[in-house]
Amino acid sequence: MTTALTQPTTGANGGRVAVAAAGRRVVKAYGAGETRVLALDRVDVDIASGAFTAIMGPSGSGKSTLMHCLAGLDTVSEGEIWVGDQEITKLKDKKLTRLRRDRIGFIFQAFNLLPTLNAAENITLPMDIAGRRVDKEWLGRVVETVGLGGRLKHRPNQLSGGQQQRVAVARALAARPEIIFGDEPTGNLDSRAGAEVLRFLRQSVDELGQTIVMVTHDPVAASYADRVLYLADGRLVDEMLRPSAEAVLDRMKHFDTFGRVS
Ligand SMILES: Nc1ncnc2c1ncn2[C@@H]1O[C@H](COP(=O)(O)OP(=O)(O)OP(=O)(O)O)[C@@H](O)[C@H]1O
């Protein structure tokens, strides 16, 4: 599915793992002169294929900017972004749009479902628009994993928040993207519905081999990931493998102690 980048990285299991996306010396600055903000300051990052990565850090540390740059939703000021073996920072708009459509999936805090379409239609909409054939067998597995089987004919307003977000996750998975990026995907959900979605994201990594990158503020959400990356002031300052919610919370407090968070 994804191709290893030139520099293999060491995975949670201590072995070599393929890299689904990477950033090299990524700088992102907004504005100029006195109002210049350095949102990302020479970030080097590898996102392992077939793993669940969480990005954490205080407000304004650059989490969303990093995610948007890795996903090709925003340009970088300096440095390189790779998706598989493709350097996307070199691509022209049209090719980048196609790459995003064909190889990347998104889940946002707002579910972004069309109210007039039922769950099944919402799930296949991006592929219908792109004129892509829907792989029925894969779709069946996705729907089964999401546990939406009995509700496929329901419209979004007939579904709970957690179910709506599961439809959004199924929509992202259905196209078999190389990577799914989630920006606070459980931010709008109560803890029970959030856990439902997080369990499903975990399952899609374990059972379907999906690669997921999620920005979150929530240590419990981060504990579903294989690896947590910590950003502070636009820099990657730490990481944690096989995190527990307590350990993540502890690490965040630790940053406070060292004055690395505002
Ligand atoms: N379009 C923009 N114009 C100017 N500054 C921006 C813009 N987008 C982000 N920034 C600044 O870049 C820095 C990083 O922002 P970013 O949204 O990536 O942080 P974040 O860690 O995702 O924050 P939060 O947790 O609050 O969402 C912040 O200082 C922010 O004010």
PDBQT file of the ligand as one rigid body, heavy atoms in Angstrom, charges set to zero:
ROOT
HETATM    1  N1  LIG A 301      -3.691  31.408   9.301  1.00  0.00    +0.000 N 
HETATM    2  C1  LIG A 301      -2.883  31.817  10.296  1.00  0.00    +0.000 A 
HETATM    3  N2  LIG A 301      -2.398  33.082  10.324  1.00  0.00    +0.000 NA
HETATM    4  C2  LIG A 301      -1.563  33.481  11.283  1.00  0.00    +0.000 A 
HETATM    5  N3  LIG A 301      -1.167  32.704  12.327  1.00  0.00    +0.000 NA
HETATM    6  C3  LIG A 301      -1.621  31.447  12.357  1.00  0.00    +0.000 A 
HETATM    7  C4  LIG A 301      -2.506  30.940  11.364  1.00  0.00    +0.000 A 
HETATM    8  N4  LIG A 301      -2.797  29.640  11.666  1.00  0.00    +0.000 NA
HETATM    9  C5  LIG A 301      -2.127  29.366  12.807  1.00  0.00    +0.000 A 
HETATM   10  N5  LIG A 301      -1.432  30.439  13.219  1.00  0.00    +0.000 N 
HETATM   11  C6  LIG A 301      -0.547  30.511  14.403  1.00  0.00    +0.000 C 
HETATM   12  O1  LIG A 301       0.375  29.444  14.325  1.00  0.00    +0.000 OA
HETATM   13  C7  LIG A 301       0.578  28.860  15.609  1.00  0.00    +0.000 C 
HETATM   14  C8  LIG A 301       0.218  27.381  15.577  1.00  0.00    +0.000 C 
HETATM   15  O2  LIG A 301      -1.188  27.246  15.347  1.00  0.00    +0.000 OA
HETATM   16  P1  LIG A 301      -1.926  25.847  15.300  1.00  0.00    +0.000 P 
HETATM   17  O3  LIG A 301      -3.353  26.103  14.985  1.00  0.00    +0.000 OA
HETATM   18  O4  LIG A 301      -1.187  24.929  14.416  1.00  0.00    +0.000 OA
HETATM   19  O5  LIG A 301      -1.750  25.347  16.811  1.00  0.00    +0.000 OA
HETATM   20  P2  LIG A 301      -2.504  24.149  17.551  1.00  0.00    +0.000 P 
HETATM   21  O6  LIG A 301      -1.462  23.482  18.389  1.00  0.00    +0.000 OA
HETATM   22  O7  LIG A 301      -3.251  23.316  16.588  1.00  0.00    +0.000 OA
HETATM   23  O8  LIG A 301      -3.487  24.977  18.484  1.00  0.00    +0.000 OA
HETATM   24  P3  LIG A 301      -4.922  24.562  19.108  1.00  0.00    +0.000 P 
HETATM   25  O9  LIG A 301      -4.646  23.421  20.023  1.00  0.00    +0.000 OA
HETATM   26  O10 LIG A 301      -5.313  25.790  19.865  1.00  0.00    +0.000 OA
HETATM   27  O11 LIG A 301      -5.835  24.239  17.974  1.00  0.00    +0.000 OA
HETATM   28  C9  LIG A 301      -0.262  29.674  16.586  1.00  0.00    +0.000 C 
HETATM   29  O12 LIG A 301       0.544  30.644  17.173  1.00  0.00    +0.000 OA
HETATM   30  C10 LIG A 301      -1.310  30.290  15.695  1.00  0.00    +0.000 C 
HETATM   31  O13 LIG A 301      -1.756  31.521  16.237  1.00  0.00    +0.000 OA
ENDROOT
TORSDOF 0
